[in-house]
């Protein structure tokens, strides 16, 4: 019996506290078709017809921006890979990279064309064996065509940390 009395008392106290906390103070709630306007907000003229509405400047028409060359055309999604250069030549770079499906490192050939962009090197012939690179590429007719090749550059801090 004491438990029921205590539970009832707690429910009553919680109801009283929530009523005090959530009670509204001297301001009626806005109706569904009304908007609560904060104090100090500028007044908006009451406009009943379109002819009475103040003139509004038309927004300038924006032309569609051209797609940058580095982005893949619609429908073609760039893929990503990274690895170590094995060899370079004949508009191709062979990379040793880890194949998740085969669970081992494999050599993969990427074709390079005039649209391929380079970062941290100026051209394909500046890449050397054992360089670490990242690639963004498309697959066309079963061949991987590099869209962007980024040579990773180790900073002096990284070299120092590894040698210690």
KEPA-224883 format. One line per 10 residues: number of its first residue (from 1); their letters; for each residue x, y, z of C-alpha. Coordinates in Angstrom, 2 decimals, padded with zeros to 5 digits, always signed. Example, Ala and Ser with C-alpha at 12.3 -4.5 7.8 and 13.67 -1.06 7.14 Angstrom:
1) as) +012.30,-004.50,+007.80; +013.67,-001.06,+007.14
This chain:
1) xxxxxxxxxx) +000.00,+000.00,+000.00; +002.87,+002.33,+000.79; +004.26,+001.73,-002.71; +001.02,+002.81,-004.39; +000.82,+005.91,-002.22; +004.43,+006.83,-003.03; +003.92,+006.27,-006.80; +000.75,+008.39,-006.74; +002.52,+011.12,-004.82; +005.39,+011.15,-007.35
11) xxxxxxxxxx) +003.01,+011.33,-010.31; +001.22,+014.26,-008.71; +004.47,+016.11,-007.97; +005.79,+015.50,-011.49; +002.52,+016.76,-012.98; +002.66,+019.89,-010.85; +006.34,+020.55,-011.77; +005.74,+020.06,-015.50; +002.74,+022.39,-015.34; +004.82,+025.12,-013.72
21) xxxxxxxxxx) +007.77,+024.64,-016.09; +005.78,+024.49,-019.30; +003.14,+027.08,-018.42; +002.82,+029.96,-020.87; +003.24,+033.47,-019.59; +000.76,+036.15,-020.63; +001.16,+035.48,-024.38; -001.40,+033.53,-026.34; -000.04,+030.94,-028.76; -000.17,+031.99,-032.43
31) xxxxxxxxxx) -003.04,+030.55,-034.42; -002.25,+028.17,-037.29; -002.57,+030.92,-039.89; -000.55,+033.43,-037.83; +003.19,+033.80,-037.52; +004.90,+034.76,-034.28; +006.90,+037.92,-035.02; +009.78,+038.63,-032.65; +009.82,+041.98,-030.87; +011.84,+044.63,-032.68
41) xxxxxxxxxx) +011.27,+043.08,-036.13; +010.54,+045.61,-038.90; +006.92,+045.88,-039.93; +005.86,+044.34,-043.20; +003.19,+046.20,-045.15; -000.13,+044.41,-045.41; -000.53,+043.60,-049.11; -003.84,+042.25,-050.30; -003.51,+042.35,-054.11; -000.58,+041.81,-056.48
51) xxxxxxxxxx) -000.91,+045.38,-057.76; -000.23,+046.74,-054.25; +002.88,+044.63,-053.79; +006.18,+046.53,-053.82; +008.38,+046.09,-056.88; +010.94,+043.34,-056.56; +014.10,+043.17,-058.63; +014.39,+040.06,-060.74; +017.28,+037.78,-059.87; +019.91,+037.56,-062.59
61) xxxxxxxxxx) +019.80,+034.40,-064.68; +022.86,+032.32,-064.03; +024.41,+030.45,-066.89; +025.37,+026.85,-066.35; +029.03,+026.60,-065.41; +031.21,+024.55,-067.74; +032.32,+021.17,-066.39; +036.04,+021.25,-065.51; +038.20,+018.89,-067.55; +039.31,+017.00,-064.45
71) xxxxxxxxxx) +035.78,+015.80,-063.71; +034.50,+012.62,-065.30; +031.75,+012.96,-067.89; +028.24,+012.17,-066.68; +027.82,+008.43,-066.32; +031.53,+007.77,-065.85; +032.73,+007.47,-062.30; +036.42,+007.84,-061.55; +037.98,+004.98,-059.64; +040.90,+005.28,-057.25
81) xxxxxxxxxx) +044.01,+003.21,-056.66; +047.51,+003.58,-055.24; +050.73,+001.66,-055.30; +054.40,+001.59,-056.26; +055.71,+002.21,-059.79; +057.21,-000.92,-061.35; +057.93,+000.49,-064.81; +057.16,+003.43,-067.10; +057.07,+003.57,-070.90; +055.00,+003.72,-074.10
91) xxxxxxxxxx) +052.26,+005.90,-072.55; +051.79,+003.35,-069.78; +052.70,+003.01,-066.14; +052.78,-000.36,-064.40; +051.91,-000.22,-060.71; +052.31,-002.80,-057.97; +049.11,-002.56,-055.92; +047.19,-004.71,-053.46; +044.16,-006.53,-054.88; +041.54,-007.02,-052.15
101) xxxxxxxxxx) +039.74,-009.77,-054.05; +042.89,-011.83,-054.64; +044.37,-010.81,-051.26; +047.82,-010.24,-052.75; +049.88,-007.62,-054.59; +049.49,-007.58,-058.38; +050.97,-005.55,-061.24; +048.40,-003.40,-063.02; +048.96,-001.42,-066.24; +047.44,+002.06,-066.61
111) xxxxxxxxxx) +047.33,+003.83,-069.97; +048.25,+007.51,-070.07; +046.94,+009.96,-072.68; +047.02,+013.70,-073.40; +044.16,+014.34,-070.94; +045.98,+012.68,-068.01; +046.84,+015.25,-065.34; +049.94,+015.03,-063.15; +050.61,+016.39,-059.67; +054.09,+016.67,-058.12
121) xxxxxxxxxx) +055.54,+015.66,-061.51; +055.15,+017.29,-064.92; +055.01,+014.22,-067.14; +055.00,+010.43,-067.20; +058.74,+010.19,-067.88; +059.47,+011.92,-064.53; +058.10,+008.90,-062.65; +060.69,+006.33,-061.60; +060.68,+002.77,-060.32; +059.65,+002.54,-056.63
131) xxxxxxxxxx) +057.85,+005.93,-056.64; +054.65,+005.84,-054.57; +051.70,+007.15,-056.58; +047.96,+007.59,-056.39; +045.76,+007.25,-059.47; +042.28,+008.27,-060.52; +041.19,+006.33,-063.58; +038.36,+005.17,-065.85; +037.96,+001.73,-067.37; +037.39,+001.74,-071.12
141) xxxxxxxxxx) +037.15,-001.47,-073.14; +038.81,-003.42,-070.33; +041.76,-000.99,-070.12; +042.46,+001.36,-067.24; +043.01,+004.92,-068.47; +044.61,+007.26,-065.93; +042.77,+010.56,-065.48; +045.15,+011.85,-062.79; +048.45,+010.60,-061.39; +049.77,+012.03,-058.12
151) xxxxxxxxxx) +053.32,+011.31,-057.01; +053.56,+011.09,-053.24; +056.32,+013.27,-051.83; +057.79,+012.39,-048.47; +058.53,+015.40,-046.32; +061.78,+015.80,-044.46; +059.94,+015.26,-041.14; +058.68,+011.89,-042.39; +062.14,+010.85,-043.57; +063.69,+011.86,-040.25
161) xxxx) +061.09,+009.96,-038.22; +061.58,+006.77,-040.25; +065.39,+006.87,-039.96; +065.42,+007.21,-036.18
